[in-house]
Amino acid sequence: MAYSTSSQKPRTFIGKMIRKYEERVATEQFYPTFPLGWIVNPFYISRRSLYLYIKKLAPMCNGVFLDFGCGIMPYRRLFSYERYIGIEYGDPSLSTDEIIYVQDSSVPFPDDYFDTIICTQVLEHVPHPEAILAEFYRVLKTRGKLLLSVPMTWAEHAHPHDFRRFTPEGLNQLLYRYGFNVKFLIRTTGTVLTIAQLIMDFIRQKLYGKGYNLWILSWRLMIGLTLYTPLLTMAYFLSAIIRDQEKLLPLDIIVLAEK
């Protein structure tokens, strides 16, 4: 969940400082760093692990990219590509050369068109993921790569479009059924970090408040300093001393599969 910033140009010194802060917070949502990310990103653990693993897998992906369910294309800068095209759900008349809007599960491109497809945290929100995987297989070139992330352990969100969670075995079976060969399957977090992230999200839901103004900003900073920072300190300390190599309760699952 990225913060949005106003399109109006700030005129005062305080307004300019708030704008700079908003821009930094927006960056921290998908590229979280220590210590600021601990304070301003209620999804720090999940987003940090996704970023690090996607960055690690990025050199294996190249060519013409499709970012399905692209949103703001948060991971685009991690890749080297010839062309980068996004697909989002929405009014097709709003489509541009960079983002294509669709209203169903179709991918409006010919067979064997893309070298790489990236799809992060999307399949849980679509009614028919099987249809989308079939389309991915169709539009990928032979030996093309699919970089996919999905949640396993998360609270319900994005109502009314939250339909499922995936286990590693279930996701592997689903991809195999549609012709993909899974090269890498990654459980992103161990149990301690997973539980800590769920607590952080619960705090966000109950205490963060709605809207975005100076009071809300100050309140959220206080939550970050007094609640998130101590919780993250304890979580990372415990995860370092408690062995959890199996990662049986990961937040998210990342796979790199090949056609």
N, C-alpha and C positions, 0 to 999 in steps of 0.2 A: 504494500500500500504506500505509494509515494505521495508526498505532499505536493500540492499545486501552489504555484505562485501567481500573483496578480500580473496581468499583462500591462497595467498602467505603470508609467515611469514614476518612481518616488521623487518628491520634490524637496523634502527636508532631510537633514543629516540623519535623524532617527529613522526615517523611512528608508533611506539608503542602507543603513546598517541592518535593519530588519530584512530587507530584500536580500542582502548578502548572506545573512543567516539562513533564510528560507532556501536559497540556492544550495548552500552547503548541506542543509538537512535533506534536501531532495537527493543529492548525491549519496549521502550516507544510507539511504534506504536500500540501495542495491550494492553499494560498494562500502560497507560499514568498516570503520577503522576504530582503533582504540586511541584515546579514551572517549572521543565524541560520540561514536556509535553506541557505546554503552548507555549514554544519557538520552539520546534523541531517537533511537531506533528500537521500538518495542518488539521487533522481529529480528533482533541482532543475531541470535544464534543460528536461526534458519538461514537468513540471508547471507551471513558470513560463510557458512559451510557451502551453500549453493555457489556463491561467487568463487571460492577457492577451488572447488572441484570442476566447475565449468571452465575456469581459467586453465586448469591442468589438462583438460581434454581438448581445449580449443585448437592446439597445433595439429590435431588429427583431422580437423575439418577445414575445408577450403572451397574455392570455386564459387558457383552461383548459390546463394543462400535463400531459403524460405524460413521466415520467422512466423510460425503459426500461433495466433493469439498474441500478437506481438506487443500490444499495449504501447509503452514508450520505448520499446526495443532496448531494454536496459543492459543487455549483455553484448550488444553489437560491437562495441569497441574492443572486445576481447579477441575478435576474429580477423583474419586476413581473408578477403573475399574479392571476387570479380564484380559481383552485384548483390545487393541485399534488399530483399522484397519482404514486406510484412503482409499478413492477412489478419483482419479483425472482423468481428461480427458487427453489422450495422447497415446503414443505407448504402447500397451500391453506387448511388449517384455521387457519394462523397469520395469515391476512390481517386487516388492520385497515382503517379508513376511509382511511388515508394510504398504506399499502403493500399491494398485492395480490400474493400468491404464486401462481406458475403452474408447471406441470411440462412444458409444451410451448411451441410457438411462437405460440400464440394470444394475442390481446389481448382480454380479456373485457369489451369495451365495444361499443356500437352504432356503426353507420356515422356518419361525419361528426360525431364527438363532440369531438375535441380541436382547439384552435387551434395548439398547438405541441407537438412531440415532441422531446425531447432524449435522445440516446443516445451516451454517451462511453465509448470503449475497451471495447466490448462485442461487436461483430460478429465479431471474430476468435475469440471463445470459444464461438460457437454453431454447431451442426452445419449448420444450414440458414439462412443469412442471407437467402436469397431469400424464404423463407416469412415471415420477420419484416418485410422491406420491403413485401411485399404487404399484411400486416396494418397496417403504418404508413399506407400509402396509403388503406386502407379506413376507418380510424378518424379520419383527418385531415379537417377541413373543407376546402372549396374555398378556395384561397389560404392554407391552413395551412402552417406552417413546420416543416421537419425540420432540427434542428441535430445534426450527427453528427460524431464524431471516431473515427478508426481509426489503428492503427499501420502504418507502412511499414517502418521499419528498427529492429527490436528483436530481442533474443535470445528464445529460447523461454522461456515462463513459464506459470504456472498449470496445470501438468500435472495430469490428462491432457486438458485442455480448451483447447488452443491449436492452432487448426486452420488459420490462414491469415494472410497479410499483404496489404495493398492498395496498389496504385499509384494515383496521381491519375487516370490515364486509365481504369484498370479500375473504380475506384469511380464515376467519372462515367458510364461505360457502364452499370454495374449499376443505378444510380439512374434513368437514362433509360429503361432497359428496364421498370422498374416504375412509370413515369408521372411521375417527378419532374423538375422543371426546376431545375438547379443554378444558383443565383444567385452564390454565392461559393465558391471553392475555394482553400484556404490550405495551403501547405507550411510547417510550423511552424519548422523550423530549417535552417540551412545545414550544409554538410558538417563543418566544424570542430566545431561544437557537437554534432552528431550523434555523431561519434567520441568526443568527451569524455564524453558521457552514457553511451555503451556501455562505456567504461572504468570509469566510476563504478559502473555496475551490476555489472560483473565483479568489482570490488573488494568490493562489497556481498555478492555471492554467496560469495566465497572467504574473506573476512575478518570479516564482521559478527558471525558467531556466532548461536546460537539462544537463545531465552529472553529474559527481560527482568528484570534485577536491577541492583543498583548497580555491580557489576563490569562487566557488559555495557554499561551506560550509559556508564561512564567510558571503556571501550575504544572505543566508537563515537564518542564525542566526540574522542578522540585521532585516530581515522581521519579525521574531518571536518576537524580542524585541520591535520594533517600531510600528508594526501593530497588530500582533496577541494578544500580552499581553494586550494592552489597550482595544481592542475589547472584549476579554474574560472578563476582569474586568467589563466593562459596562454591558455585556450580563448577567453575573451571578448576578450582582447587580439588574438589572431590573427584572430578572426572580424571584428574591426573594421578590420583592415588588408588582409585578403585578400578581394577581391570575389567574391561568390557569389550573385548576384542570381537565378540559375536555381533554386537550392536543389534540386539533383538527388538529394540523399540526405537527405531530411527524416526526422526521427523519426516524426512523426505527420502526418496529413492531417485538416483540418477542412472540412466543407462546410455551407453553409446552402442548403437546397433548398426548393422550393415545390411544392405539389400543383397 
